[in-house]
């Protein structure tokens, strides 16, 4: 059997080599480092997404049409996703060749520079066309950073995980996606309350961006305190998994099926998340006349409740396997997408909150186990690049363009139900892709 084939089918019956003494580091510290960093990264992205929905269009892309301004702001949101594959190449190479920890610390610093930079930017009224140019440049830098963040955070936790608990530890960074949004709401809502909607648009929108400075300092300190992944680190250099000079090229050549199906398996969850957390905050007030605070509160309550479900769902995936849990979530999300987004048509905050909560719980059935499922599709020498490429490209296709596509769809069909058709269709794609992939719960992570 070839080296490639043995990588792909290695199972838990193979006993991994004993880790070096340093690998016995308290895995709780590693889990916290993964969670803190991912929370910060998603906070930065959520702050931009919310600001794009509320004020960035008029501030940086003034136009006589509110739809055009919003589309332009969401286009810069999508631009960061287009830059993520660059981050996959850059940080995948660093993570597979030089170490997971080094890649993670670098990605965090880049995200901090970009986010604080957005908060300091002059608007179009001050410097003209230079303002949107600088905004797009900083968004591209954010995207490059995010391209390396997720894969590294998940691997740092999963490769330190005790036996039989890989899905639990890999899912901990997934909580950061929800906590980051909650943290951004916890800053944005009081800022709007104090400054008022006009004051927020006039300049108070900068506050959430600038406050990320404190978070970056904390995250940097936490991440520099943890050790390298025991799967990457070895007692002797010869024991270390040999990564090729260009990991992405090797990944495409050796594992094209896993790469494409892995992307498809995560695309539906990405669409549900970004349509709920980002696009609804713009669509509800502008298209349906709802109060901004109503939509923020509905999404925040749903995200808070859902965050508590991540670990229980991951425990289930460790017991019964990744595929059954993910497929249950994909089926549920496909069915629930129409009533979930259709609930916005009622204009009732309680109804929307309930519908969003059910929808995000179903989303978690896909989102929590995927953190272990995607890395387990690839061998250790390509795992950082493989996990990053599948998840990030799924995020780009399913999430990055979701607000842009949804804005266009709603300009053609004046109904929130069209969002359900869009999200439900992508969840169906995820279901079919997971069906085509093998169960990975018993894969040997050290192979």
N, C-alpha and C positions, 0 to 999 in steps of 0.2 A: 504494500500500500504506500502511496506517495506521502511525502511530508504534509502536503496540503490536505489530503484526505484525512490523515490521522488527526490533524488539527481540528477538522470540522466535526469529527465524530467522537472525540474523547469524552468519556463519561465518568461519573463519580466513582466507579469501581476501581479507578486508578488512584492509588494513594499519593497525594502530593508530597513533595519533599518537605522535610521539617524546616520551618522558617528560622532565620537567625535570631539570636536573643533579642535584638532590637525590635524585631517584628511583634514582640509581645506587648508593645505599647498599648496603653488603655485605649480601646477602640472607641470609647465614648468621646474622647477628645477629638479623634479623627472625625467622628460623626458630626460633632459640633462645628468643626472647621469647615466641613462640606456644607452644612446647613447655613452657617453664617455667610459664607461667601456667595452662595447661590441666592440667598435672600437679598443681599445687597445688589447683586446683578439684576435680579428681577424687579427690585424696588426702582432701580434706575430706569429700566425699560417701562415699568408701569407708570412712573411719573411722566415720562415722555408721552406715552400713549394717552394718558388722561389730559395732559396739556394740549396735545394735538387735537383731541376731541373738543376742547373748550376754547383755547385762545391762540394757538400757534398759527392757525391759518391766517387770520386777519393781521397778526403781528409780523409775519414773515412773508406771506403771500397775499397781499391785499388784492381784492378783486370785487367787482360789482356783484358777483354771484357767491352766495355763501356756500353753495355746493362745490364750486370750483376751488374756493379757498380750503374747504375741508378735504377735498380730494388731493390738493397739493400737500397739505400737512400729512395726510395718511400716506402719500407717496414717499415722503421722507421716512415715515415709519417703515414702509416696505423696503426702502433703500438699505436700511441696516440689516435686514434679512438677506438681501442680495450680497452683502459683504460677509455674511457668516461663513460661506464656503471658503473664503480666503482664510478666515480664522481656523477652519477645520484643517486646511493644509498646513498653516503655520504652526498651530499649537499641537496638531496631531503628530507632526514631525518631532517637535520638541518633546511631547509627552511620551512617544514610543521610543525615541532615541536617547533623550537626556533625563527623562523622569517626569512623573505626574505632578509632583509638588512644584517644580520649577515652572511648568506651564501654567499652573493654577495661580501662583503668585503674580506672574506677569500679566495674565488676563485681568486680574482684579485691579491692578494699577492702571492699565489702559482704560478700563471702564470708568474708574474714578476721574481720570483726567478729562475724558470726553463729557461725562455728565456735569461736572463742575463748569466745564467750558460752555456748555449750553446755557447754564444759569447766568453766565457773564456776557453772553452775546448781545450786541446792539441789534435793534430791530430794523425793519425796512425803512421806517420813517427817519432813522438816524443815518444809516450808511447806504441806503438803497439796495441794489441787487447783490452787494457783497454779503448782506445779512443772510439770505437764503443759501448762498454758496457756502458760507462758513457753517451754517446749520447742517447742511447735507454732509459736509466733510466730517463733522463731529459725530453725526449719526453713523457714518461708515466706520468710524473708529469704534463706536459702541458695538456695531455688528461684528467686526473682527474679534473683539473681546469675547462676545457671547459665543462665537464659533468655537472657542476653546474652553469655555467655562463648564458647560454641562457634562461633557465627557469626562473631564478631569475630576470634577466633584463626585460624580457617580463612582468612578473607578477608585478614587481614594478611599471611599467608604466601603465599596463592595470588596475590594481586594484586601481589606483589613478584617472583613466580617468573619465571625466564628462559623463553623460548619453548620449548615442547615438554616442559616439566617441571612443569606446573601440578599434576598429580595427586600427584607426589612431594612438592612443597612443601605442598600442602593436606593431605596425609596426616600430616605431622609432628606437628601437634597431636593427631592420633588416637593416637599413641604415648602421649600423656599419660594417656589413659584407663587404659591398662595399667600404666604407671609409677606412676600415683597409687595404684592398688591395691597394687602391689608395695611402694611406700614405706610405705603404711599397715600392711601385713603386717610389714614390717621393724621397725616401731615396736611394733605390738601383740604379736607373738609374744615378743620379749624381755621386754616388760612383764608378760605373763602368766607367763613363766618365772620372773621375779624375784619378783613379788608373789603368784603362785599364783592359782588360779581364784577362790578366795574373796576374796583381796586385790584382785584386779581388779574383782570385783563391788562391793566395799566402797568403792572410790574411785580405784583406780589406773587405771580406764577414762578418767579425765580427762586423763591424761598425753598421749595422742596428739592430743587436741583442743588442748591448750595449746601443744604443740610447733609447731603450725601457725603460730604467731606469727613464728617465724624464717623460715619459708618465705614468708610474705606479704611480709615486708620485702625479701627477695631478689627475689621476683617483681615487686614494685612498682618497685624500682630498675631491673631489666632492662627492663621495659616502658616506663618513662619515657625510656629512652635511644634508642629506635628512632623512625624518622620515620613520618609518616602514609603511608597507602597511596597509591601513585602514581596509581591509578585514581580515587580520591576527590580527591586534591590536584591542583590545576591551576595553570598559570602565571598565568592570569587567571581571575577569578571566573566569567566567562561560559563557560569551557571545562568547568566542573565539572558532572557529571551532576545535573540538577535533580530532587531528591527532592520528592514531594508533602508537604503538611503532615501528613498521616496515612498513612504508607507502608503499614500493614497493610490499611487500607481499599482503597487502590489495588491492592494485591496480590490481595485477594479478588475485586475487580471485574474486573481485567484478566487474571489468570492462575489462575482457579479449578481448571482441570484439572491444571496443573503442581503446584499446591499440594497437592491431594488425592493425586495419584499419587506425588508426592515423599514425602509422609508415609508412604504405604503401602510405598514401596520401602525405607524404613529401619526399619520396625516389627519385622521378623523379627530383624534383628541386635541390636536393643535388647533383645528378649526373651531371646535366647541369652546376652548379656553379663550381664544382671542376675540371671538364674536361676543362672548359674554362679558369678558373683563375689559375689553377696549372699545369695540364698536358700539355696543349697546349704550355706552355713556354719551355717545354723540347722537345716535339714532333716536333714542327716547325723547330727549328735549327738542331736537331740531325737527324731527319728522312727526312726532306724536304730541308735542307740546307738553311733555311731562316736566316736572321740576327736576333740576339737575341733582339735587340732594336725594331725591327718591331713587334715581337709578344708581347713584353711588352707594346708597345704603343697601339697596337690594343686592347688588353684586358683592358688597362687603360682607353682609350677613351670610350669604350663600358660600362665599369663599372661606369664612371663618368656620362654619359648620363642617364644610368639606375637608378642611385641613386636618380635623380630628379623625377623619376616616382613613387617612393615608396608611398609617402603621397597621391597623387591623386588616386592611385589604392586602397589604404586603405580607403579613403573617399567613393569610389564607393562600397567597401565591406560593409561599414556601412549603405549605402542606399539600396542596392539590396540584400545583403546577402553574406556570405562567399563562399558558394558552387558555385554559377554561375560564380564568378570571377576566382576561383581556377580551375574550370573545363575548362573555356575558355583558361586559360594559359596552362593547361595540353594538351588539344587538339592541340593548336598552337605549343607547344614545340615538341609534337610527330611528327607533320608534318614537322616542320622546322629543326629538328635535322640533317637530311641528308644534305640539302644545307648549313646549318650553318658550320658543321665540314668539309664538302666537299670543302668549300671555301678555306681552307688551301692549297689544291692542286693547286690553281692558283698561289700561291706565291706572289700575289698582296696585299700589305698592306691595300689599300683603300677598296678592295673587302672584305678582312677578317674583317676589322673594321666594315663595314656595316653589314655583316652577323652576327658578334658577337653581335652588338648592338641590332639588331632585336631579336636575340635569348635570350639575357639577359632581354629585355623588356617583352617578353613572360614568361620568368622565374619569373619576378617580379609579374606577375599576380598570380602565385602560391605562391611565397615566402612572399609577403606582408600580404595577409589575413591569411596565415597559423599561424601567430603569435597570432592572436585572436582565430582562429578556434580550435587549439589543446588544449589550456587551457580551453576553453568553453566545452570541452567534459567531464570534470571531476569536482567534487565538491570541495569546498574550502579546505576541510581538506586533500585532496590528490592532490591538483592542482599543486604544485611545482614539485612533483614527476611525476605526469602524463604528464605534459607539457614537462618536461625534458626528460623523458623516450621515448616518441614518437618521438620528434625531434632529440634527440641525437642518438637513434638507427637507425633512417632513415638516418642521416648523416653518421653513421658508415657503413651501408650497401650500401648506394647510393653514398656517397662521399669519405669516408676514403679509400675504396678499389678501387675507380674509377681509379686513376693513375696506380695502380698496375695491375688491370685487363686490362686497355687500353694498357699498355706496352706489356703485353703478347699477346693481340689480334693483335697488330701491328707487333709483331714478327712472327705471323702466316699469316696475310693478310696485304700486303703492301699498304694500302689505308686508307686515313682519313675517308672514308665513313663508315668504321666499327665502328668508334666512334659514328656516327649518329645512327646506328642501335642499339648500346648499350644504348645510352642516350634515344632515342625515345622509346625503349621497356620499360624502367623504368618509363618514363612519362605516358605511357599507363597504367601501373600498378597503378600509382597515380590517374589517371582518374577513374578507376574502383573502387578504395577504397573510393574516395570522393562520388561517386554515391551511395555507400552502407551506407554512414553516413547521419544523419539528419542535417538540417540547425540549426545553433547555435546562430544566431545574437541576438535573444531575450532571451537568457538564463539569469537567475538571478545570477550574479556573487557572491552575498553574501550568496546564498543558501548552 
